[in-house]
Amino acid sequence: MRIPCPYCGERDAEEFSIQGEAAGPRPIPSDYGDGDRDAFHAYVHLRANEYGPTREYWYHAAGCRRWLTVSRDTRDHKILGVELAKP
């Protein structure tokens, strides 16, 4: 699989490290004030593992060292789009 990095151009997936689903904002753990323990547990440990189009965080470890949000289809690993991950 080849991933088109916005900075480095198209590169082999071996240069990247997948970090999981591009989920919403990280919930506050219950140890820190008014956090929700169940929401934090779900964010850290539970994955949808969808079959079809999905959005994932990838880190370009052997290249520009940028975080990317990669949209791809898990059925055939076709890359649908790549953008810089937003902080």
PDB file with SEQRES, HELIX, SHEET and CRYST1 records, atoms N, CA, C and O in Angstrom:
SEQRES   1 A   87  MET ARG ILE PRO CYS PRO TYR CYS GLY GLU ARG ASP ALA          
SEQRES   2 A   87  GLU GLU PHE SER ILE GLN GLY GLU ALA ALA GLY PRO ARG          
SEQRES   3 A   87  PRO ILE PRO SER ASP TYR GLY ASP GLY ASP ARG ASP ALA          
SEQRES   4 A   87  PHE HIS ALA TYR VAL HIS LEU ARG ALA ASN GLU TYR GLY          
SEQRES   5 A   87  PRO THR ARG GLU TYR TRP TYR HIS ALA ALA GLY CYS ARG          
SEQRES   6 A   87  ARG TRP LEU THR VAL SER ARG ASP THR ARG ASP HIS LYS          
SEQRES   7 A   87  ILE LEU GLY VAL GLU LEU ALA LYS PRO                          
HELIX    1 AA1 ALA A   13  GLU A   15  5                                   3    
HELIX    2 AA2 ARG A   37  HIS A   45  1                                   9    
SHEET    1 AA1 2 ARG A   2  CYS A   5  0                                        
SHEET    2 AA1 2 GLY A   9  ASP A  12 -1                                        
SHEET    1 AA2 4 SER A  17  GLU A  21  0                                        
SHEET    2 AA2 4 PRO A  53  TYR A  59 -1                                        
SHEET    3 AA2 4 TRP A  67  ASP A  73 -1                                        
SHEET    4 AA2 4 LYS A  78  LEU A  84 -1                                        
CRYST1    1.000    1.000    1.000  90.00  90.00  90.00 P 1           1          
ATOM      1  N   MET A   1       0.853  -1.164   0.000  1.00  0.00           N  
ATOM      2  CA  MET A   1       0.000   0.000   0.000  1.00  0.00           C  
ATOM      3  C   MET A   1       0.904   1.234   0.000  1.00  0.00           C  
ATOM      4  O   MET A   1       1.915   1.283   0.701  1.00  0.00           O  
ATOM      5  N   ARG A   2       0.520   2.220  -0.796  1.00  0.00           N  
ATOM      6  CA  ARG A   2       1.282   3.463  -0.890  1.00  0.00           C  
ATOM      7  C   ARG A   2       0.414   4.598  -0.365  1.00  0.00           C  
ATOM      8  O   ARG A   2      -0.776   4.684  -0.667  1.00  0.00           O  
ATOM      9  N   ILE A   3       1.036   5.468   0.427  1.00  0.00           N  
ATOM     10  CA  ILE A   3       0.317   6.583   1.053  1.00  0.00           C  
ATOM     11  C   ILE A   3       0.890   7.885   0.524  1.00  0.00           C  
ATOM     12  O   ILE A   3       2.100   8.092   0.602  1.00  0.00           O  
ATOM     13  N   PRO A   4       0.053   8.772  -0.015  1.00  0.00           N  
ATOM     14  CA  PRO A   4       0.543  10.066  -0.517  1.00  0.00           C  
ATOM     15  C   PRO A   4       0.691  11.075   0.619  1.00  0.00           C  
ATOM     16  O   PRO A   4      -0.292  11.682   1.044  1.00  0.00           O  
ATOM     17  N   CYS A   5       1.909  11.253   1.108  1.00  0.00           N  
ATOM     18  CA  CYS A   5       2.188  12.220   2.167  1.00  0.00           C  
ATOM     19  C   CYS A   5       2.132  13.635   1.576  1.00  0.00           C  
ATOM     20  O   CYS A   5       2.713  13.864   0.515  1.00  0.00           O  
ATOM     21  N   PRO A   6       1.460  14.582   2.219  1.00  0.00           N  
ATOM     22  CA  PRO A   6       1.388  15.947   1.696  1.00  0.00           C  
ATOM     23  C   PRO A   6       2.757  16.627   1.575  1.00  0.00           C  
ATOM     24  O   PRO A   6       2.927  17.524   0.749  1.00  0.00           O  
ATOM     25  N   TYR A   7       3.739  16.206   2.395  1.00  0.00           N  
ATOM     26  CA  TYR A   7       5.065  16.819   2.352  1.00  0.00           C  
ATOM     27  C   TYR A   7       6.067  16.035   1.502  1.00  0.00           C  
ATOM     28  O   TYR A   7       6.853  16.627   0.762  1.00  0.00           O  
ATOM     29  N   CYS A   8       6.037  14.711   1.608  1.00  0.00           N  
ATOM     30  CA  CYS A   8       7.072  13.876   0.988  1.00  0.00           C  
ATOM     31  C   CYS A   8       6.648  13.219  -0.318  1.00  0.00           C  
ATOM     32  O   CYS A   8       7.485  12.642  -1.013  1.00  0.00           O  
ATOM     33  N   GLY A   9       5.380  13.294  -0.663  1.00  0.00           N  
ATOM     34  CA  GLY A   9       4.895  12.615  -1.851  1.00  0.00           C  
ATOM     35  C   GLY A   9       4.492  11.183  -1.522  1.00  0.00           C  
ATOM     36  O   GLY A   9       4.416  10.805  -0.353  1.00  0.00           O  
ATOM     37  N   GLU A  10       4.240  10.404  -2.539  1.00  0.00           N  
ATOM     38  CA  GLU A  10       3.777   9.032  -2.341  1.00  0.00           C  
ATOM     39  C   GLU A  10       4.898   8.163  -1.787  1.00  0.00           C  
ATOM     40  O   GLU A  10       5.999   8.119  -2.335  1.00  0.00           O  
ATOM     41  N   ARG A  11       4.597   7.469  -0.684  1.00  0.00           N  
ATOM     42  CA  ARG A  11       5.581   6.617  -0.019  1.00  0.00           C  
ATOM     43  C   ARG A  11       4.955   5.272   0.335  1.00  0.00           C  
ATOM     44  O   ARG A  11       3.734   5.142   0.416  1.00  0.00           O  
ATOM     45  N   ASP A  12       5.810   4.278   0.544  1.00  0.00           N  
ATOM     46  CA  ASP A  12       5.346   2.962   0.933  1.00  0.00           C  
ATOM     47  C   ASP A  12       4.835   2.996   2.376  1.00  0.00           C  
ATOM     48  O   ASP A  12       5.352   3.755   3.196  1.00  0.00           O  
ATOM     49  N   ALA A  13       3.839   2.194   2.688  1.00  0.00           N  
ATOM     50  CA  ALA A  13       3.238   2.179   4.025  1.00  0.00           C  
ATOM     51  C   ALA A  13       4.233   1.775   5.110  1.00  0.00           C  
ATOM     52  O   ALA A  13       4.003   2.066   6.284  1.00  0.00           O  
ATOM     53  N   GLU A  14       5.331   1.113   4.749  1.00  0.00           N  
ATOM     54  CA  GLU A  14       6.342   0.718   5.734  1.00  0.00           C  
ATOM     55  C   GLU A  14       6.994   1.918   6.409  1.00  0.00           C  
ATOM     56  O   GLU A  14       7.555   1.779   7.496  1.00  0.00           O  
ATOM     57  N   GLU A  15       6.931   3.107   5.780  1.00  0.00           N  
ATOM     58  CA  GLU A  15       7.499   4.311   6.378  1.00  0.00           C  
ATOM     59  C   GLU A  15       6.602   4.889   7.467  1.00  0.00           C  
ATOM     60  O   GLU A  15       7.023   5.779   8.206  1.00  0.00           O  
ATOM     61  N   PHE A  16       5.374   4.396   7.573  1.00  0.00           N  
ATOM     62  CA  PHE A  16       4.378   4.961   8.468  1.00  0.00           C  
ATOM     63  C   PHE A  16       4.063   4.008   9.611  1.00  0.00           C  
ATOM     64  O   PHE A  16       4.296   2.802   9.526  1.00  0.00           O  
ATOM     65  N   SER A  17       3.536   4.573  10.665  1.00  0.00           N  
ATOM     66  CA  SER A  17       3.053   3.794  11.794  1.00  0.00           C  
ATOM     67  C   SER A  17       1.587   4.154  12.008  1.00  0.00           C  
ATOM     68  O   SER A  17       1.258   5.319  12.232  1.00  0.00           O  
ATOM     69  N   ILE A  18       0.708   3.161  11.941  1.00  0.00           N  
ATOM     70  CA  ILE A  18      -0.710   3.423  12.130  1.00  0.00           C  
ATOM     71  C   ILE A  18      -0.989   3.572  13.628  1.00  0.00           C  
ATOM     72  O   ILE A  18      -0.472   2.811  14.445  1.00  0.00           O  
ATOM     73  N   GLN A  19      -1.801   4.547  13.968  1.00  0.00           N  
ATOM     74  CA  GLN A  19      -2.075   4.821  15.371  1.00  0.00           C  
ATOM     75  C   GLN A  19      -3.527   4.599  15.757  1.00  0.00           C  
ATOM     76  O   GLN A  19      -3.886   4.819  16.914  1.00  0.00           O  
ATOM     77  N   GLY A  20      -4.366   4.174  14.835  1.00  0.00           N  
ATOM     78  CA  GLY A  20      -5.746   3.849  15.169  1.00  0.00           C  
ATOM     79  C   GLY A  20      -6.751   4.793  14.546  1.00  0.00           C  
ATOM     80  O   GLY A  20      -6.408   5.679  13.764  1.00  0.00           O  
ATOM     81  N   GLU A  21      -8.001   4.579  14.915  1.00  0.00           N  
ATOM     82  CA  GLU A  21      -9.106   5.360  14.366  1.00  0.00           C  
ATOM     83  C   GLU A  21      -8.958   6.834  14.713  1.00  0.00           C  
ATOM     84  O   GLU A  21      -8.460   7.196  15.778  1.00  0.00           O  
ATOM     85  N   ALA A  22      -9.400   7.666  13.794  1.00  0.00           N  
ATOM     86  CA  ALA A  22      -9.437   9.105  14.049  1.00  0.00           C  
ATOM     87  C   ALA A  22     -10.732   9.386  14.793  1.00  0.00           C  
ATOM     88  O   ALA A  22     -11.766   9.671  14.189  1.00  0.00           O  
ATOM     89  N   ALA A  23     -10.657   9.303  16.101  1.00  0.00           N  
ATOM     90  CA  ALA A  23     -11.837   9.491  16.946  1.00  0.00           C  
ATOM     91  C   ALA A  23     -12.008  10.976  17.258  1.00  0.00           C  
ATOM     92  O   ALA A  23     -11.175  11.811  16.906  1.00  0.00           O  
ATOM     93  N   GLY A  24     -13.084  11.263  17.911  1.00  0.00           N  
ATOM     94  CA  GLY A  24     -13.352  12.637  18.325  1.00  0.00           C  
ATOM     95  C   GLY A  24     -12.386  13.081  19.405  1.00  0.00           C  
ATOM     96  O   GLY A  24     -11.376  12.419  19.644  1.00  0.00           O  
ATOM     97  N   PRO A  25     -12.680  14.191  20.058  1.00  0.00           N  
ATOM     98  CA  PRO A  25     -11.764  14.671  21.090  1.00  0.00           C  
ATOM     99  C   PRO A  25     -11.648  13.687  22.255  1.00  0.00           C  
ATOM    100  O   PRO A  25     -12.609  13.005  22.613  1.00  0.00           O  
ATOM    101  N   ARG A  26     -10.470  13.634  22.824  1.00  0.00           N  
ATOM    102  CA  ARG A  26     -10.208  12.714  23.931  1.00  0.00           C  
ATOM    103  C   ARG A  26     -10.981  13.166  25.168  1.00  0.00           C  
ATOM    104  O   ARG A  26     -10.863  14.321  25.578  1.00  0.00           O  
ATOM    105  N   PRO A  27     -11.778  12.264  25.775  1.00  0.00           N  
ATOM    106  CA  PRO A  27     -12.497  12.629  26.990  1.00  0.00           C  
ATOM    107  C   PRO A  27     -11.540  12.767  28.171  1.00  0.00           C  
ATOM    108  O   PRO A  27     -10.445  12.204  28.165  1.00  0.00           O  
ATOM    109  N   ILE A  28     -11.956  13.503  29.160  1.00  0.00           N  
ATOM    110  CA  ILE A  28     -11.150  13.687  30.364  1.00  0.00           C  
ATOM    111  C   ILE A  28     -11.342  12.460  31.259  1.00  0.00           C  
ATOM    112  O   ILE A  28     -12.477  12.078  31.542  1.00  0.00           O  
ATOM    113  N   PRO A  29     -10.241  11.839  31.708  1.00  0.00           N  
ATOM    114  CA  PRO A  29     -10.400  10.683  32.591  1.00  0.00           C  
ATOM    115  C   PRO A  29     -11.006  11.107  33.933  1.00  0.00           C  
ATOM    116  O   PRO A  29     -10.862  12.258  34.346  1.00  0.00           O  
ATOM    117  N   SER A  30     -11.669  10.196  34.596  1.00  0.00           N  
ATOM    118  CA  SER A  30     -12.355  10.517  35.843  1.00  0.00           C  
ATOM    119  C   SER A  30     -11.395  10.926  36.951  1.00  0.00           C  
ATOM    120  O   SER A  30     -11.809  11.560  37.922  1.00  0.00           O  
ATOM    121  N   ASP A  31     -10.117  10.572  36.822  1.00  0.00           N  
ATOM    122  CA  ASP A  31      -9.134  10.953  37.839  1.00  0.00           C  
ATOM    123  C   ASP A  31      -8.850  12.450  37.837  1.00  0.00           C  
ATOM    124  O   ASP A  31      -8.232  12.958  38.773  1.00  0.00           O  
ATOM    125  N   TYR A  32      -9.286  13.158  36.813  1.00  0.00           N  
ATOM    126  CA  TYR A  32      -8.997  14.581  36.673  1.00  0.00           C  
ATOM    127  C   TYR A  32     -10.287  15.388  36.676  1.00  0.00           C  
ATOM    128  O   TYR A  32     -10.731  15.854  35.626  1.00  0.00           O  
ATOM    129  N   GLY A  33     -10.878  15.553  37.821  1.00  0.00           N  
ATOM    130  CA  GLY A  33     -12.050  16.415  37.919  1.00  0.00           C  
ATOM    131  C   GLY A  33     -13.340  15.740  37.525  1.00  0.00           C  
ATOM    132  O   GLY A  33     -13.663  14.660  38.020  1.00  0.00           O  
ATOM    133  N   ASP A  34     -14.076  16.372  36.636  1.00  0.00           N  
ATOM    134  CA  ASP A  34     -15.419  15.929  36.271  1.00  0.00           C  
ATOM    135  C   ASP A  34     -15.425  14.966  35.091  1.00  0.00           C  
ATOM    136  O   ASP A  34     -16.399  14.935  34.338  1.00  0.00           O  
ATOM    137  N   GLY A  35     -14.386  14.194  34.912  1.00  0.00           N  
ATOM    138  CA  GLY A  35     -14.299  13.295  33.769  1.00  0.00           C  
ATOM    139  C   GLY A  35     -15.265  12.129  33.845  1.00  0.00           C  
ATOM    140  O   GLY A  35     -15.825  11.840  34.903  1.00  0.00           O  
ATOM    141  N   ASP A  36     -15.452  11.476  32.741  1.00  0.00           N  
ATOM    142  CA  ASP A  36     -16.349  10.328  32.617  1.00  0.00           C  
ATOM    143  C   ASP A  36     -15.506   9.082  32.398  1.00  0.00           C  
ATOM    144  O   ASP A  36     -14.893   8.921  31.343  1.00  0.00           O  
ATOM    145  N   ARG A  37     -15.475   8.206  33.386  1.00  0.00           N  
ATOM    146  CA  ARG A  37     -14.634   7.016  33.330  1.00  0.00           C  
ATOM    147  C   ARG A  37     -15.011   6.102  32.167  1.00  0.00           C  
ATOM    148  O   ARG A  37     -14.126   5.593  31.479  1.00  0.00           O  
ATOM    149  N   ASP A  38     -16.299   5.883  31.935  1.00  0.00           N  
ATOM    150  CA  ASP A  38     -16.738   4.996  30.857  1.00  0.00           C  
ATOM    151  C   ASP A  38     -16.391   5.558  29.486  1.00  0.00           C  
ATOM    152  O   ASP A  38     -15.986   4.813  28.594  1.00  0.00           O  
ATOM    153  N   ALA A  39     -16.546   6.871  29.312  1.00  0.00           N  
ATOM    154  CA  ALA A  39     -16.207   7.499  28.028  1.00  0.00           C  
ATOM    155  C   ALA A  39     -14.711   7.405  27.760  1.00  0.00           C  
ATOM    156  O   ALA A  39     -14.295   7.163  26.627  1.00  0.00           O  
ATOM    157  N   PHE A  40     -13.898   7.596  28.802  1.00  0.00           N  
ATOM    158  CA  PHE A  40     -12.452   7.514  28.632  1.00  0.00           C  
ATOM    159  C   PHE A  40     -12.034   6.082  28.309  1.00  0.00           C  
ATOM    160  O   PHE A  40     -11.184   5.866  27.445  1.00  0.00           O  
ATOM    161  N   HIS A  41     -12.624   5.104  28.994  1.00  0.00           N  
ATOM    162  CA  HIS A  41     -12.330   3.693  28.715  1.00  0.00           C  
ATOM    163  C   HIS A  41     -12.668   3.348  27.264  1.00  0.00           C  
ATOM    164  O   HIS A  41     -11.880   2.699  26.576  1.00  0.00           O  
ATOM    165  N   ALA A  42     -13.836   3.782  26.804  1.00  0.00           N  
ATOM    166  CA  ALA A  42     -14.250   3.506  25.427  1.00  0.00           C  
ATOM    167  C   ALA A  42     -13.304   4.156  24.427  1.00  0.00           C  
ATOM    168  O   ALA A  42     -12.969   3.550  23.409  1.00  0.00           O  
ATOM    169  N   TYR A  43     -12.869   5.378  24.706  1.00  0.00           N  
ATOM    170  CA  TYR A  43     -11.960   6.086  23.799  1.00  0.00           C  
ATOM    171  C   TYR A  43     -10.629   5.349  23.679  1.00  0.00           C  
ATOM    172  O   TYR A  43     -10.087   5.230  22.580  1.00  0.00           O  
ATOM    173  N   VAL A  44     -10.098   4.855  24.796  1.00  0.00           N  
ATOM    174  CA  VAL A  44      -8.777   4.224  24.806  1.00  0.00           C  
ATOM    175  C   VAL A  44      -8.813   2.780  24.307  1.00  0.00           C  
ATOM    176  O   VAL A  44      -7.920   2.364  23.569  1.00  0.00           O  
ATOM    177  N   HIS A  45      -9.830   2.011  24.697  1.00  0.00           N  
ATOM    178  CA  HIS A  45      -9.783   0.568  24.477  1.00  0.00           C  
ATOM    179  C   HIS A  45     -10.738   0.006  23.429  1.00  0.00           C  
ATOM    180  O   HIS A  45     -10.468  -1.056  22.869  1.00  0.00           O  
ATOM    181  N   LEU A  46     -11.825   0.676  23.153  1.00  0.00           N  
ATOM    182  CA  LEU A  46     -12.814   0.108  22.240  1.00  0.00           C  
ATOM    183  C   LEU A  46     -12.651   0.684  20.838  1.00  0.00           C  
ATOM    184  O   LEU A  46     -12.468   1.891  20.679  1.00  0.00           O  
ATOM    185  N   ARG A  47     -12.715  -0.159  19.839  1.00  0.00           N  
ATOM    186  CA  ARG A  47     -12.563   0.257  18.453  1.00  0.00           C  
ATOM    187  C   ARG A  47     -13.762  -0.225  17.646  1.00  0.00           C  
ATOM    188  O   ARG A  47     -14.288  -1.313  17.877  1.00  0.00           O  
ATOM    189  N   ALA A  48     -14.182   0.601  16.701  1.00  0.00           N  
ATOM    190  CA  ALA A  48     -15.310   0.225  15.853  1.00  0.00           C  
ATOM    191  C   ALA A  48     -14.906  -0.868  14.872  1.00  0.00           C  
ATOM    192  O   ALA A  48     -15.713  -1.742  14.553  1.00  0.00           O  
ATOM    193  N   ASN A  49     -13.652  -0.827  14.384  1.00  0.00           N  
ATOM    194  CA  ASN A  49     -13.134  -1.821  13.442  1.00  0.00           C  
ATOM    195  C   ASN A  49     -14.094  -2.014  12.266  1.00  0.00           C  
ATOM    196  O   ASN A  49     -14.483  -3.134  11.935  1.00  0.00           O  
ATOM    197  N   GLU A  50     -14.456  -0.915  11.660  1.00  0.00           N  
ATOM    198  CA  GLU A  50     -15.445  -0.929  10.586  1.00  0.00           C  
ATOM    199  C   GLU A  50     -14.894  -1.560   9.308  1.00  0.00           C  
ATOM    200  O   GLU A  50     -13.698  -1.499   9.024  1.00  0.00           O  
ATOM    201  N   TYR A  51     -15.786  -2.154   8.563  1.00  0.00           N  
ATOM    202  CA  TYR A  51     -15.455  -2.751   7.266  1.00  0.00           C  
ATOM    203  C   TYR A  51     -15.936  -1.789   6.198  1.00  0.00           C  
ATOM    204  O   TYR A  51     -17.140  -1.625   5.998  1.00  0.00           O  
ATOM    205  N   GLY A  52     -15.006  -1.160   5.516  1.00  0.00           N  
ATOM    206  CA  GLY A  52     -15.344  -0.149   4.522  1.00  0.00           C  
ATOM    207  C   GLY A  52     -14.561   1.127   4.779  1.00  0.00           C  
ATOM    208  O   GLY A  52     -13.489   1.086   5.383  1.00  0.00           O  
ATOM    209  N   PRO A  53     -15.084   2.259   4.327  1.00  0.00           N  
ATOM    210  CA  PRO A  53     -14.370   3.523   4.493  1.00  0.00           C  
ATOM    211  C   PRO A  53     -14.186   3.890   5.968  1.00  0.00           C  
ATOM    212  O   PRO A  53     -15.120   3.789   6.763  1.00  0.00           O  
ATOM    213  N   THR A  54     -12.989   4.309   6.315  1.00  0.00           N  
ATOM    214  CA  THR A  54     -12.665   4.698   7.685  1.00  0.00           C  
ATOM    215  C   THR A  54     -11.613   5.798   7.675  1.00  0.00           C  
ATOM    216  O   THR A  54     -10.935   6.005   6.669  1.00  0.00           O  
ATOM    217  N   ARG A  55     -11.477   6.505   8.794  1.00  0.00           N  
ATOM    218  CA  ARG A  55     -10.448   7.536   8.965  1.00  0.00           C  
ATOM    219  C   ARG A  55      -9.523   7.097  10.093  1.00  0.00           C  
ATOM    220  O   ARG A  55      -9.977   6.694  11.164  1.00  0.00           O  
ATOM    221  N   GLU A  56      -8.205   7.181   9.836  1.00  0.00           N  
ATOM    222  CA  GLU A  56      -7.213   6.700  10.802  1.00  0.00           C  
ATOM    223  C   GLU A  56      -6.086   7.708  10.937  1.00  0.00           C  
ATOM    224  O   GLU A  56      -5.800   8.474  10.016  1.00  0.00           O  
ATOM    225  N   TYR A  57      -5.451   7.694  12.103  1.00  0.00           N  
ATOM    226  CA  TYR A  57      -4.242   8.487  12.310  1.00  0.00           C  
ATOM    227  C   TYR A  57      -3.032   7.646  11.922  1.00  0.00           C  
ATOM    228  O   TYR A  57      -2.904   6.492  12.332  1.00  0.00           O  
ATOM    229  N   TRP A  58      -2.149   8.241  11.127  1.00  0.00           N  
ATOM    230  CA  TRP A  58      -0.894   7.607  10.744  1.00  0.00           C  
ATOM    231  C   TRP A  58       0.240   8.585  11.045  1.00  0.00           C  
ATOM    232  O   TRP A  58       0.080   9.796  10.892  1.00  0.00           O  
ATOM    233  N   TYR A  59       1.379   8.054  11.471  1.00  0.00           N  
ATOM    234  CA  TYR A  59       2.562   8.868  11.766  1.00  0.00           C  
ATOM    235  C   TYR A  59       3.650   8.525  10.760  1.00  0.00           C  
ATOM    236  O   TYR A  59       4.008   7.358  10.599  1.00  0.00           O  
ATOM    237  N   HIS A  60       4.175   9.540  10.083  1.00  0.00           N  
ATOM    238  CA  HIS A  60       5.211   9.311   9.063  1.00  0.00           C  
ATOM    239  C   HIS A  60       6.578   9.268   9.751  1.00  0.00           C  
ATOM    240  O   HIS A  60       7.336  10.236   9.712  1.00  0.00           O  
ATOM    241  N   ALA A  61       6.874   8.137  10.376  1.00  0.00           N  
ATOM    242  CA  ALA A  61       8.070   7.969  11.199  1.00  0.00           C  
ATOM    243  C   ALA A  61       9.367   8.022  10.393  1.00  0.00           C  
ATOM    244  O   ALA A  61      10.361   8.569  10.870  1.00  0.00           O  
ATOM    245  N   ALA A  62       9.377   7.474   9.201  1.00  0.00           N  
ATOM    246  CA  ALA A  62      10.604   7.415   8.403  1.00  0.00           C  
ATOM    247  C   ALA A  62      10.633   8.512   7.335  1.00  0.00           C  
ATOM    248  O   ALA A  62      11.308   8.382   6.314  1.00  0.00           O  
ATOM    249  N   GLY A  63       9.909   9.565   7.583  1.00  0.00           N  
ATOM    250  CA  GLY A  63       9.860  10.663   6.614  1.00  0.00           C  
ATOM    251  C   GLY A  63       9.831  11.998   7.334  1.00  0.00           C  
ATOM    252  O   GLY A  63      10.748  12.326   8.087  1.00  0.00           O  
ATOM    253  N   CYS A  64       8.792  12.759   7.106  1.00  0.00           N  
ATOM    254  CA  CYS A  64       8.687  14.120   7.628  1.00  0.00           C  
ATOM    255  C   CYS A  64       8.287  14.177   9.099  1.00  0.00           C  
ATOM    256  O   CYS A  64       8.298  15.251   9.700  1.00  0.00           O  
ATOM    257  N   ARG A  65       7.936  13.035   9.682  1.00  0.00           N  
ATOM    258  CA  ARG A  65       7.545  12.926  11.087  1.00  0.00           C  
ATOM    259  C   ARG A  65       6.295  13.743  11.409  1.00  0.00           C  
ATOM    260  O   ARG A  65       6.175  14.325  12.487  1.00  0.00           O  
ATOM    261  N   ARG A  66       5.389  13.772  10.471  1.00  0.00           N  
ATOM    262  CA  ARG A  66       4.112  14.471  10.654  1.00  0.00           C  
ATOM    263  C   ARG A  66       3.007  13.457  10.927  1.00  0.00           C  
ATOM    264  O   ARG A  66       3.079  12.302  10.506  1.00  0.00           O  
ATOM    265  N   TRP A  67       1.984  13.918  11.642  1.00  0.00           N  
ATOM    266  CA  TRP A  67       0.779  13.129  11.857  1.00  0.00           C  
ATOM    267  C   TRP A  67      -0.176  13.392  10.717  1.00  0.00           C  
ATOM    268  O   TRP A  67      -0.385  14.541  10.328  1.00  0.00           O  
ATOM    269  N   LEU A  68      -0.758  12.331  10.177  1.00  0.00           N  
ATOM    270  CA  LEU A  68      -1.686  12.444   9.058  1.00  0.00           C  
ATOM    271  C   LEU A  68      -3.015  11.779   9.417  1.00  0.00           C  
ATOM    272  O   LEU A  68      -3.062  10.840  10.212  1.00  0.00           O  
ATOM    273  N   THR A  69      -4.078  12.279   8.825  1.00  0.00           N  
ATOM    274  CA  THR A  69      -5.367  11.611   8.888  1.00  0.00           C  
ATOM    275  C   THR A  69      -5.583  10.986   7.514  1.00  0.00           C  
ATOM    276  O   THR A  69      -5.719  11.689   6.512  1.00  0.00           O  
ATOM    277  N   VAL A  70      -5.613   9.672   7.481  1.00  0.00           N  
ATOM    278  CA  VAL A  70      -5.734   8.932   6.229  1.00  0.00           C  
ATOM    279  C   VAL A  70      -7.144   8.341   6.147  1.00  0.00           C  
ATOM    280  O   VAL A  70      -7.587   7.631   7.049  1.00  0.00           O  
ATOM    281  N   SER A  71      -7.828   8.642   5.064  1.00  0.00           N  
ATOM    282  CA  SER A  71      -9.124   8.021   4.786  1.00  0.00           C  
ATOM    283  C   SER A  71      -8.864   6.871   3.827  1.00  0.00           C  
ATOM    284  O   SER A  71      -8.305   7.067   2.748  1.00  0.00           O  
ATOM    285  N   ARG A  72      -9.270   5.673   4.223  1.00  0.00           N  
ATOM    286  CA  ARG A  72      -9.037   4.513   3.368  1.00  0.00           C  
ATOM    287  C   ARG A  72     -10.173   3.529   3.502  1.00  0.00           C  
ATOM    288  O   ARG A  72     -10.927   3.554   4.474  1.00  0.00           O  
ATOM    289  N   ASP A  73     -10.286   2.670   2.525  1.00  0.00           N  
ATOM    290  CA  ASP A  73     -11.299   1.624   2.515  1.00  0.00           C  
ATOM    291  C   ASP A  73     -10.634   0.346   3.013  1.00  0.00           C  
ATOM    292  O   ASP A  73      -9.692  -0.144   2.391  1.00  0.00           O  
ATOM    293  N   THR A  74     -11.114  -0.192   4.123  1.00  0.00           N  
ATOM    294  CA  THR A  74     -10.487  -1.383   4.710  1.00  0.00           C  
ATOM    295  C   THR A  74     -10.740  -2.649   3.900  1.00  0.00           C  
ATOM    296  O   THR A  74     -10.093  -3.668   4.140  1.00  0.00           O  
ATOM    297  N   ARG A  75     -11.662  -2.604   2.950  1.00  0.00           N  
ATOM    298  CA  ARG A  75     -11.937  -3.792   2.130  1.00  0.00           C  
ATOM    299  C   ARG A  75     -10.818  -4.058   1.137  1.00  0.00           C  
ATOM    300  O   ARG A  75     -10.466  -5.211   0.890  1.00  0.00           O  
ATOM    301  N   ASP A  76     -10.253  -2.992   0.563  1.00  0.00           N  
ATOM    302  CA  ASP A  76      -9.207  -3.174  -0.442  1.00  0.00           C  
ATOM    303  C   ASP A  76      -7.972  -2.295  -0.188  1.00  0.00           C  
ATOM    304  O   ASP A  76      -7.063  -2.257  -1.017  1.00  0.00           O  
ATOM    305  N   HIS A  77      -7.934  -1.599   0.939  1.00  0.00           N  
ATOM    306  CA  HIS A  77      -6.833  -0.722   1.350  1.00  0.00           C  
ATOM    307  C   HIS A  77      -6.609   0.452   0.399  1.00  0.00           C  
ATOM    308  O   HIS A  77      -5.519   1.023   0.366  1.00  0.00           O  
ATOM    309  N   LYS A  78      -7.616   0.807  -0.359  1.00  0.00           N  
ATOM    310  CA  LYS A  78      -7.512   1.949  -1.263  1.00  0.00           C  
ATOM    311  C   LYS A  78      -7.540   3.239  -0.442  1.00  0.00           C  
ATOM    312  O   LYS A  78      -8.414   3.442   0.401  1.00  0.00           O  
ATOM    313  N   ILE A  79      -6.561   4.105  -0.710  1.00  0.00           N  
ATOM    314  CA  ILE A  79      -6.479   5.390  -0.021  1.00  0.00           C  
ATOM    315  C   ILE A  79      -7.471   6.347  -0.675  1.00  0.00           C  
ATOM    316  O   ILE A  79      -7.408   6.586  -1.881  1.00  0.00           O  
ATOM    317  N   LEU A  80      -8.380   6.889   0.120  1.00  0.00           N  
ATOM    318  CA  LEU A  80      -9.403   7.797  -0.379  1.00  0.00           C  
ATOM    319  C   LEU A  80      -9.005   9.260  -0.217  1.00  0.00           C  
ATOM    320  O   LEU A  80      -9.522  10.126  -0.923  1.00  0.00           O  
ATOM    321  N   GLY A  81      -8.093   9.539   0.704  1.00  0.00           N  
ATOM    322  CA  GLY A  81      -7.639  10.907   0.927  1.00  0.00           C  
ATOM    323  C   GLY A  81      -6.676  10.958   2.101  1.00  0.00           C  
ATOM    324  O   GLY A  81      -6.704  10.106   2.989  1.00  0.00           O  
ATOM    325  N   VAL A  82      -5.813  11.990   2.085  1.00  0.00           N  
ATOM    326  CA  VAL A  82      -4.840  12.196   3.157  1.00  0.00           C  
ATOM    327  C   VAL A  82      -4.792  13.677   3.466  1.00  0.00           C  
ATOM    328  O   VAL A  82      -4.778  14.508   2.559  1.00  0.00           O  
ATOM    329  N   GLU A  83      -4.768  14.008   4.754  1.00  0.00           N  
ATOM    330  CA  GLU A  83      -4.616  15.396   5.165  1.00  0.00           C  
ATOM    331  C   GLU A  83      -3.795  15.440   6.439  1.00  0.00           C  
ATOM    332  O   GLU A  83      -3.669  14.433   7.137  1.00  0.00           O  
ATOM    333  N   LEU A  84      -3.243  16.585   6.741  1.00  0.00           N  
ATOM    334  CA  LEU A  84      -2.520  16.738   7.988  1.00  0.00           C  
ATOM    335  C   LEU A  84      -3.500  16.626   9.143  1.00  0.00           C  
ATOM    336  O   LEU A  84      -4.598  17.179   9.090  1.00  0.00           O  
ATOM    337  N   ALA A  85      -3.102  15.910  10.185  1.00  0.00           N  
ATOM    338  CA  ALA A  85      -3.966  15.778  11.358  1.00  0.00           C  
ATOM    339  C   ALA A  85      -4.022  17.120  12.078  1.00  0.00           C  
ATOM    340  O   ALA A  85      -3.020  17.826  12.196  1.00  0.00           O  
ATOM    341  N   LYS A  86      -5.194  17.447  12.546  1.00  0.00           N  
ATOM    342  CA  LYS A  86      -5.393  18.706  13.249  1.00  0.00           C  
ATOM    343  C   LYS A  86      -5.162  18.486  14.736  1.00  0.00           C  
ATOM    344  O   LYS A  86      -5.627  17.493  15.296  1.00  0.00           O  
ATOM    345  N   PRO A  87      -4.442  19.412  15.385  1.00  0.00           N  
ATOM    346  CA  PRO A  87      -4.172  19.243  16.825  1.00  0.00           C  
ATOM    347  C   PRO A  87      -5.416  19.346  17.671  1.00  0.00           C  
ATOM    348  O   PRO A  87      -5.342  19.226  18.894  1.00  0.00           O  
TER     349      PRO A  87                                                      
END                                                                             
